[in-house]
């Protein structure tokens, strides 16, 4: 009975914007869960052709605004082309709906930061479509790392990719994006340094890329990305403080997995990520907002992936290591910036008052009150509570 009531409470009418494959898959998984309904679709005819054989026939509407004008729509799947995605994400969030967004939302982290600010006002859910960290093999390896293996000393990952996985040759000027950041962070924690290596100062279609770096907790990682391969092999070797482990996907993420550590071997059959992501969506909606530190992906994970993409591109261009010194973007930082501007303004006022006091001595008495106002404003620092907010990386070495 409790499960039925929970499902009724979570039931939502959803809309799909665009025909990105990930968006189509999550729309299908939401509908097949029996807890949600795909009511509207706005996008190319290819999306309708994909959905129809799966028993999904949402009403097709002309554009984004027509979707958002329907008050019955409670959740929006942002799945347009990369050029359209930022505008779709912004408007969907401003309409105060729950949003599921294909990754990445843009080539640069700017829209990710903007989306985080909008979320602070709407208090709705924004779930990135980052299912890899939910794979049972990744969850199990994470448990082993934090348990018997005693933490990460070195992660070595090799991934075979489709030809256009890093950059699409049909889209001139496209910025390269790099996969598996969410898996690395799920296993080793936040990343502090990134170095990227390629044949040139940019990523060429079909050419391999090497990534290396350091986690904030001290472990190292090395990633070899090899596009244009006939197979989709994915292999991760982990050296811990108290042992080693190896996770192997011989047919890629869509196939079976094998984890070997110490003298034990664990295996998993082929895994469909989308039902797991629907469960993560339902958990987050039932809680109200994603819980920091929970295994489910959050918008901070999506933001970090884009920041790491940006850092890797800078490393390629400048041929040096990119440091991710995350600066807290919180109420305290905003207060410090405001006080800096106020301080400069008061200095100019004090200088003006000092000059005027040479001709009008009584004006000099205003200097002390002005200084007093500034000191009172500084005391507000102790009133504003410290809070953990989004952090932005800055700086290279």
Secondary structure, DSSP 4 states (H G I P E B T S, - for coil): -HHHHHHHHH-EEEEEES--HHHHHHHHHHHHTTSEEEEEEES-HHHHHHHHTTT--PEE-SSHHHHHT-TT--EEEE---HHHHHHHHHHHHHTT-EEEE-S-SSSSTHHHHHHHHHHHHH---EEE---GGGSHHHHHHHHHHHTTT-SEEEEEEEEEE-TTSS--TTSTTPPP--S-HHHHHHHH-SEEEEEEE-SSSSPPTT--EEEEEEETTS-EEEEEEEES-SS--EEEEEEETTEEEEEEETT-TTS-EEEEETTEEEEE----HHHHHHHHHHHHHHHSSPPTTSSS--HHHHHHHHHHHHHHHHHHHHTSPEE--PEEESHHHHHHHHHHHHHHHHHHHHHHHHHHTTT-GGGGGHHHHHHHHHHHHHHGGGTSPP---EEE---B-
